Amino acid sequence: MQRIYDPESLMEAEMLLGMLDSEGIVAHLVGRDLVGGIGDLPAIGLLGLTVANDQAGYARQLIAEYNAALPMPGEEPDSFPGTLVC
């Protein structure tokens, strides 16, 4: 298993888990149970996505494409230009 990405939030982690699953990649979220103790634990590096060694390259590629995605013209809210509407 390789740790391939450190999501910024539990919501991002869950979304990425679903995206990877839809591509046939079995991913695991490390640190999910620690989020409740955030007041006593460091906030950075708490969450991590792990995948099997043979799927790590493809999973990293998918996450890089996700991070590089831009909104379609006219689909971002006026108050938050450059933000994807989900």
BAMARTI-459739 format. One line per field, with one value per residue: residue in one letter; x, y, z of N, C-alpha, C in turn; residue number from 1. Coordinates in nm, 3 decimals. Example, Ala and Ser with C-alpha at 12.3 -4.5 7.8 and 13.67 -1.06 7.14 Angstrom:
BEGIN
rest	[A/S]
n_c1	[1.319/1.285]
n_c2	[-0.569/-0.225]
n_c3	[0.780/0.708]
ca_c1	[1.230/1.367]
ca_c2	[-0.450/-0.106]
ca_c3	[0.780/0.714]
c_c1	[1.320/1.290]
c_c2	[-0.330/0.003]
c_c3	[0.780/0.787]
nr	[1/2]
//
This chain:
BEGIN
rest	[M/Q/R/I/Y/D/P/E/S/L/M/E/A/E/M/L/L/G/M/L/D/S/E/G/I/V/A/H/L/V/G/R/D/L/V/G/G/I/G/D/L/P/A/I/G/L/L/G/L/T/V/A/N/D/Q/A/G/Y/A/R/Q/L/I/A/E/Y/N/A/A/L/P/M/P/G/E/E/P/D/S/F/P/G/T/L/V/C]
n_c1	[0.085/0.044/0.069/-0.094/-0.205/-0.288/-0.574/-0.748/-0.972/-1.232/-1.453/-1.347/-1.187/-1.375/-1.508/-1.300/-1.248/-1.482/-1.455/-1.218/-1.302/-1.500/-1.340/-1.236/-1.043/-0.932/-0.938/-0.823/-0.905/-0.702/-0.695/-0.953/-1.103/-0.976/-1.045/-1.242/-1.102/-0.972/-0.915/-0.720/-0.523/-0.275/-0.377/-0.295/-0.201/-0.343/-0.534/-0.521/-0.499/-0.473/-0.355/-0.327/0.001/0.032/-0.166/-0.111/0.016/-0.176/-0.386/-0.272/-0.247/-0.519/-0.602/-0.440/-0.544/-0.800/-0.738/-0.642/-0.862/-1.083/-1.354/-1.635/-1.704/-1.934/-2.043/-1.957/-2.022/-2.124/-2.029/-1.807/-1.580/-1.410/-1.457/-1.566/-1.897/-2.082]
n_c2	[-0.118/0.225/0.558/0.805/1.058/1.352/1.456/1.772/1.790/1.598/1.582/1.625/1.398/1.188/1.235/1.193/0.923/0.808/0.883/0.746/0.483/0.460/0.433/0.187/0.156/0.051/0.223/0.342/0.527/0.681/0.783/0.875/0.824/0.987/1.247/1.358/1.427/1.662/1.899/1.835/1.724/1.757/1.953/1.921/1.675/1.469/1.314/1.065/0.916/0.585/0.335/0.023/-0.086/-0.140/0.016/0.275/0.468/0.523/0.614/0.846/0.996/1.037/1.191/1.414/1.515/1.578/1.784/1.973/2.051/2.285/2.519/2.507/2.762/2.999/2.831/2.876/3.025/3.370/3.506/3.363/3.343/3.116/2.889/2.558/2.444/2.225]
n_c3	[0.000/-0.074/0.035/-0.126/-0.140/0.045/0.160/0.199/0.356/0.518/0.355/0.095/0.085/0.091/-0.149/-0.334/-0.281/-0.384/-0.655/-0.727/-0.679/-0.876/-1.094/-1.064/-0.871/-0.564/-0.277/0.041/0.331/0.552/0.886/0.923/1.155/1.336/1.297/1.463/1.691/1.640/1.779/1.961/1.810/1.547/1.266/1.005/0.772/0.880/0.746/0.490/0.168/0.064/-0.161/-0.343/-0.438/-0.717/-0.829/-0.774/-0.944/-1.147/-0.986/-0.873/-1.107/-1.176/-0.956/-0.988/-1.227/-1.137/-0.954/-1.133/-1.273/-1.425/-1.400/-1.624/-1.862/-1.742/-1.552/-1.297/-0.980/-0.948/-0.725/-0.651/-0.854/-1.072/-0.926/-0.900/-0.961/-0.776]
ca_c1	[0.000/0.115/-0.007/-0.080/-0.260/-0.335/-0.686/-0.759/-1.086/-1.302/-1.542/-1.265/-1.143/-1.488/-1.532/-1.194/-1.270/-1.585/-1.399/-1.126/-1.383/-1.567/-1.238/-1.191/-0.929/-0.970/-0.860/-0.857/-0.882/-0.632/-0.716/-1.094/-1.149/-0.905/-1.096/-1.317/-1.010/-0.891/-0.872/-0.603/-0.429/-0.239/-0.479/-0.236/-0.146/-0.425/-0.601/-0.440/-0.554/-0.377/-0.398/-0.231/0.119/0.016/-0.265/-0.070/0.044/-0.303/-0.461/-0.209/-0.282/-0.658/-0.612/-0.377/-0.642/-0.905/-0.686/-0.619/-0.991/-1.131/-1.498/-1.680/-1.750/-2.074/-2.088/-1.911/-2.107/-2.072/-1.959/-1.685/-1.529/-1.307/-1.495/-1.656/-2.029/-2.107]
ca_c2	[0.000/0.352/0.679/0.879/1.194/1.400/1.547/1.886/1.773/1.470/1.589/1.600/1.259/1.101/1.255/1.125/0.780/0.773/0.895/0.634/0.361/0.455/0.395/0.052/0.160/0.035/0.317/0.345/0.656/0.671/0.896/0.914/0.819/1.086/1.381/1.407/1.478/1.765/2.002/1.787/1.669/1.853/1.953/1.890/1.541/1.374/1.226/1.020/0.812/0.480/0.239/-0.084/-0.040/-0.147/0.114/0.407/0.561/0.564/0.692/0.978/1.065/1.080/1.299/1.532/1.568/1.639/1.910/2.066/2.081/2.422/2.523/2.543/2.902/3.018/2.737/2.912/3.128/3.506/3.550/3.285/3.308/3.014/2.780/2.460/2.426/2.082]
ca_c3	[0.000/-0.079/0.064/-0.251/-0.136/0.174/0.136/0.289/0.444/0.509/0.238/-0.023/0.091/0.053/-0.292/-0.406/-0.267/-0.481/-0.790/-0.749/-0.685/-1.006/-1.191/-1.031/-0.778/-0.425/-0.195/0.183/0.395/0.680/0.974/0.931/1.294/1.415/1.268/1.579/1.792/1.574/1.873/2.032/1.715/1.441/1.162/0.875/0.760/0.955/0.651/0.378/0.083/0.030/-0.262/-0.369/-0.510/-0.862/-0.873/-0.725/-1.054/-1.209/-0.887/-0.867/-1.231/-1.165/-0.858/-1.049/-1.321/-1.055/-0.900/-1.242/-1.340/-1.423/-1.428/-1.759/-1.863/-1.706/-1.451/-1.164/-0.921/-0.964/-0.604/-0.637/-0.986/-1.073/-0.837/-0.962/-0.900/-0.761]
c_c1	[0.089/0.020/0.015/-0.126/-0.306/-0.449/-0.693/-0.872/-1.147/-1.393/-1.463/-1.222/-1.254/-1.517/-1.426/-1.205/-1.373/-1.534/-1.307/-1.201/-1.451/-1.470/-1.179/-1.072/-0.982/-0.879/-0.910/-0.822/-0.822/-0.662/-0.860/-1.142/-1.081/-0.961/-1.172/-1.228/-0.924/-0.843/-0.744/-0.493/-0.390/-0.339/-0.424/-0.177/-0.225/-0.488/-0.505/-0.512/-0.444/-0.439/-0.291/-0.117/0.099/-0.087/-0.224/-0.048/-0.084/-0.385/-0.403/-0.245/-0.425/-0.674/-0.549/-0.473/-0.757/-0.860/-0.665/-0.750/-1.029/-1.281/-1.525/-1.726/-1.900/-2.125/-2.036/-2.001/-2.042/-1.989/-1.827/-1.630/-1.413/-1.337/-1.591/-1.788/-2.057/-2.253]
c_c2	[0.124/0.465/0.772/1.023/1.226/1.500/1.657/1.869/1.635/1.468/1.564/1.454/1.165/1.114/1.182/0.974/0.732/0.779/0.778/0.502/0.348/0.417/0.257/0.046/0.149/0.122/0.310/0.482/0.633/0.797/0.943/0.921/0.923/1.227/1.440/1.465/1.592/1.874/1.964/1.735/1.774/1.841/1.911/1.750/1.435/1.270/1.187/0.912/0.713/0.387/0.131/-0.031/-0.037/-0.047/0.257/0.508/0.613/0.649/0.833/1.061/1.118/1.197/1.427/1.596/1.635/1.776/2.015/2.110/2.228/2.421/2.556/2.688/2.910/2.926/2.769/3.023/3.266/3.550/3.474/3.247/3.209/2.895/2.686/2.455/2.277/2.056]
c_c3	[0.000/-0.045/-0.055/-0.243/0.006/0.149/0.240/0.390/0.426/0.388/0.108/-0.029/0.044/-0.096/-0.375/-0.396/-0.368/-0.624/-0.821/-0.761/-0.821/-1.118/-1.161/-0.939/-0.636/-0.340/-0.052/0.239/0.533/0.760/0.988/1.076/1.383/1.398/1.385/1.687/1.742/1.670/1.946/1.940/1.611/1.325/1.026/0.878/0.833/0.864/0.540/0.300/0.048/-0.072/-0.275/-0.455/-0.661/-0.916/-0.839/-0.837/-1.118/-1.113/-0.874/-0.991/-1.223/-1.067/-0.913/-1.150/-1.247/-1.004/-1.008/-1.310/-1.320/-1.452/-1.574/-1.755/-1.833/-1.598/-1.311/-1.109/-0.933/-0.843/-0.582/-0.775/-0.977/-0.985/-0.909/-0.887/-0.894/-0.734]
nr	[1/2/3/4/5/6/7/8/9/10/11/12/13/14/15/16/17/18/19/20/21/22/23/24/25/26/27/28/29/30/31/32/33/34/35/36/37/38/39/40/41/42/43/44/45/46/47/48/49/50/51/52/53/54/55/56/57/58/59/60/61/62/63/64/65/66/67/68/69/70/71/72/73/74/75/76/77/78/79/80/81/82/83/84/85/86]
//
